[in-house]
Amino acid sequence: MERQIHGQFSDNVNAHTSSFVTFVVSLLALFGAFGYVYANTINVFRIGFGFWPALTPSAEALLNQSFTMNSFLLLSVVVSVMLCFIACLCIYFGYAERRDCK
């Protein structure tokens, strides 16, 4: 009976370890995408059909290969929500492991 309990506990811990690896990879992907957009963002907002401030000819050429501040702000909201979700999952897994120890 005791060996069965220890075996079940080790199976649970191994399942949580694989979930942790998945979380680390998702964090790397999340911050990688955020860093890429941050590095390629120009300081221009798209308002309606125009831009603010008005674009210079060099900024128009740069706009084709970069992101505006609108997309950067939208991505920052998405990253914040994803980080909150990942934090909640980490808290749940930590609680579940302590709960299973009893």
C-alpha positions in Angstrom: 0.0 0.0 0.0 2.8 2.4 0.9 4.7 1.7 -2.3 1.6 2.4 -4.3 1.1 5.8 -2.6 4.8 6.7 -3.3 4.5 5.5 -6.9 1.3 7.6 -7.4 3.0 10.7 -5.9 6.1 10.3 -8.1 3.8 10.1 -11.2 2.0 13.3 -10.2 5.3 15.1 -9.6 6.6 14.0 -13.0 3.4 15.3 -14.7 3.9 18.6 -13.0 7.5 18.7 -14.2 6.5 18.3 -17.8 3.9 21.1 -17.3 6.7 23.3 -16.0 8.8 22.7 -19.1 5.8 23.7 -21.2 5.4 26.9 -19.2 9.0 27.8 -19.6 8.8 27.3 -23.4 5.6 29.4 -23.6 7.3 32.2 -21.6 10.2 32.2 -24.0 7.9 32.3 -27.0 5.8 35.1 -25.4 8.8 37.3 -24.5 10.5 36.5 -27.9 7.5 37.8 -29.8 7.2 40.8 -27.5 10.9 41.6 -27.9 10.7 41.3 -31.7 7.7 43.7 -31.9 9.4 46.1 -29.4 12.6 46.2 -31.4 10.7 46.9 -34.6 8.2 49.5 -33.4 8.3 53.1 -34.6 6.9 55.9 -32.6 3.8 56.5 -34.8 0.1 55.9 -34.0 -2.4 55.0 -36.7 -5.5 57.0 -36.2 -8.3 56.3 -38.7 -6.8 56.4 -42.1 -3.9 58.7 -41.2 -0.9 58.6 -38.9 0.1 60.8 -35.9 2.5 62.5 -36.1 2.6 62.9 -39.9 5.0 60.6 -41.6 8.2 61.8 -43.2 9.2 60.0 -46.4 11.9 58.0 -44.5 9.3 57.0 -41.9 6.9 55.8 -44.7 9.7 53.5 -46.0 10.4 52.3 -42.5 6.7 51.7 -41.9 6.6 48.8 -44.4 9.1 46.8 -42.3 8.0 47.8 -38.8 5.1 48.0 -36.4 3.1 51.0 -35.2 2.5 51.9 -31.5 -1.1 50.6 -31.9 0.1 47.1 -32.5 2.7 47.3 -29.8 0.1 48.4 -27.2 -2.3 45.7 -28.3 0.4 43.1 -27.9 1.4 44.4 -24.5 -2.2 43.9 -23.3 -2.2 40.3 -24.7 1.2 39.5 -23.1 -0.1 40.9 -19.7 -3.2 38.7 -19.9 -1.1 35.6 -20.8 1.3 36.3 -18.0 -1.6 36.5 -15.5 -3.0 33.2 -16.8 0.4 31.5 -16.5 0.8 32.9 -13.0 -2.6 31.5 -12.0 -1.7 28.1 -13.4 1.6 28.1 -11.5 -0.2 28.9 -8.3 -2.7 26.2 -8.9 0.0 23.5 -9.7 1.9 24.5 -6.6 -1.2 24.2 -4.5 -2.1 20.9 -6.1 1.3 19.4 -5.3 1.1 20.5 -1.6 -2.5 19.2 -1.5 -1.4 15.8 -2.9 1.4 15.5 -0.3 -1.2 15.2 2.5 
